[in-house]
Amino acid sequence: MSFSLRAEPVLTKDGQDVLGSEDLHLMLMLRDSGVERAAASLGTSQRTVLRRVRHLESRTGIEVLVKGKLTQQGMDLIERMQLYQRLLEAQLQHLWKKPSLTCDGLVLRDGKVLLVRRAKEPFQGCHALPGGFVEYGESTEACVVREVREETGLETEVLRLVGVYSEMGRDPRGHFVTLLYLLREKGGSLLGGDDAESAGFFEVSALPVLAFDHRKMIMDGLRATEHPL
């Protein structure tokens, strides 16, 4: 069974709902067909239609119908509601189609690279740079320091940004934008945690199987250390 999400705009005034989708539908019928045909299409009386119109006018403070015809203010109200509807639909269409922002940290000790063994899919069991998702309200620098601490037990500080990796296809979960930072080790005790089964330092010449595009990221980071800013 498949479900989708639908949302409708509602105009408000002084904290009260004054115009919704049913009101818009009625106004469109009045614009296109007039009171008599609108009443017939709705299966109700013209008096009921006019009563609904008066209630609508009372809520909005706008005269929308005069002598059975929609006023210019009524036409403007329709145009505004339709604009809001298009904007809302566009937002919903792309609500989940946004890149995820992550940060990874490159920590070197005596020429060796700090890696973690992934405890979860994707690439469960493979090694990777420590890192993770940026939380709402968190700076990317704070994120990478926190993620390294959670996954390896080490305290670090940011030295510099190495690069930004944003190509589609880097991660099977979708579109990910990753910032790679070069970090300096400050303290702590090396111990895998959070999403990492284990953590350790590896010789660059004998790196294990790596997840994602982390081999390229490591090489970029090593080149950055050879040519510091």
N, C-alpha and C positions, 0 to 999 in steps of 0.2 A: 504494500500500500504506500502510495506516494502523496506527500502533502506539500503545499507551497504556502507562502505567507502573502497576505494581501492587506494593505492598509489604506485608509481613506482620510482625506483632510477634513477637519472640522474648524470652521471659523469661530473664534471666541471673542467676547466683548465683556470687559470688567469681570473676567474669570468665569463667565457663563457661556455655554455652547449656544450659538445663535444660528448657525447654518451648517447642515450636514449633507450627506450624499443624497438622501431622499428629498431634501429641499431643492438641491441642485437639479435633480431629475424632474421635479415639478416645474421649475422655472424654465428648463429646456423645452418641456412640452408646451408650456404657455407661449414661449417665444415662437415655436415652430407651428403650433396648431390652434392656439387660442383656447379660451376657457371652455367652450362647449365640447370640443374634441378631446381636450385634456381630461375633462370629467368622464367622458365616455370611455376613454382608454383606461382610466383608473377604476372604472366600474362604480362611480360615485356621482353625486349630484354637483351641479355647478355651485350651489350654495356652500357645499362642503369644501370645494376647491377654493372658493373665495375666502372662506373662514380660515383655511390654512395659510392663504396669502396674507391675510390681516395679522395672523399670529407671527408670521415671518417678518412682516414689516415692523411689528411691535418689538421684536427681539433685536433686529438689526438697526432700527431707527432710520430705515431707508424705504421710500415709497417705490415699490417695484412694479405696480400694476395700476394703470389709469385707463378707464373706459375699455377694459378688456385687453389692453395692449401693454406689453412690457415697456417700462421706462428706460431711459438711457442709463440711469443708475442701476437698474436691474440688469441690463446688458453688461455693464461694467462688473457687477458682482459675479455674473456667470464667468466672464473672462478671467477674473481673479481666481475663482475656485478651480477652473480648468488649468490655470497655470500652476497652482499649488499641487494639483493632482499629478501633473506631468513631472514636477520636481520631486515629489514624493516617490513616484514610481521609479524614477531614475536613481534615486538614493537606494531604494530597496534592491534594484537590479544589481547594483555594484556593492551592496552592503558587505558581503563576505569575499568579494574579489579584490582584496587589497593585500599587498605584500606584507609578510610578517617580518618584523625587525629583530635581529639577533646580534649578539656580540660573542666573539671568540678571543681567547687570550693566548699569546705566544710567550711562554716563560722558558728561559734558557738557564742551564746550570752546567758550567764547565763544558760548554759546547753541546750538551744534550738537551732534548726537547721534552717538555712536560706533556704527557698524553694521558687520557683516561680510556678505560675500556667501557664501551656503552652497554648499559644494562637493559635498554629498551630498543624496540624498533623505532625507526628504520636503522639498519646496519647494527643490529644487536650483536654483541660479541666482537665487533671491530673496534679499533682504536680511533680516537679523535682528539682534537684540541678541546680543552675545557671551555664551556660557554653555554649560552642559552638565551631565552627570550627577554627582551627589555620589558619591564613592567611599567604600567601607566604612571606617569609622573617621575620616572627614574631617568637619570642621564645615562648615556651609553657608557661613559667611563665608570659610573657607579655600578652599572649592570655587570660589566666584565669582571670587576674586582669581586663583586658578590658571587658570581657564578664560579669563578676559580676557587674561592673560599669554600663554597658549598660542595663542589665536586672533588676537590683535592686536599682541603684542609690548610692550604697555604694562604698567607696574607701577602698581598702584592700591591704595587702602585703602578699607575700608567706612565709609560715613558713616551709613547707616541702612537699615532694611528698609522698602521701599515698600509691598509687599503680597504676598499669597499667592493663587495662581491654580490652582484645583483642579477646575474644571468638566470633565465628560466632553465629548469632542468637540473639545477644544483641539488635539489632536495625532492624526493618523490612525494612529499606531502603537499607540495604546491610552490608558490613563488616566495622565496625567502631572500631578504637583503641582509647581508652579514658584514659587520664592521670588525676587522681584525686589528687588535691592539698588541703592541709589544709591551710586556710588563716586566717589572723588576721585583724579585722575591725579597720580602721583608721579614718573614718569620712564619710561624705556624708549624704544624706537623703533617707530613705527607700521609694522607689517608683518603681512599675513595669514598664518596658519599653522594647522596641525592640520586641523580640518574647514572652515576658511575659505579661499576662493580669494583674497580681498582684504579689507582693512579700511580704513575711512575715516570722516570726520565729515560729516554731512549736515545741511543746514538743516531745521528743523522744518517750515517752510512748503513744502518741496519733497522730502518723503520718498519714496524709491522704493517699489516693491511689496514689502510686508513679509510674512514667513512667520508662521504661527500667529496668535495674538492680540496680536502685538507692538506694533501701532499703539495699541491700548488701553493696554497696559502703559506705553508711552512717555508717553502723555497723563497717565496716573496719576502717573508719576514727575515730570513737569513740574509738575503741580499740587502735588506734595509739596514741590518746591523753592520754590514760592511761599509755602508755609505751613510753614516748618521747625519742628521740635519745640523 
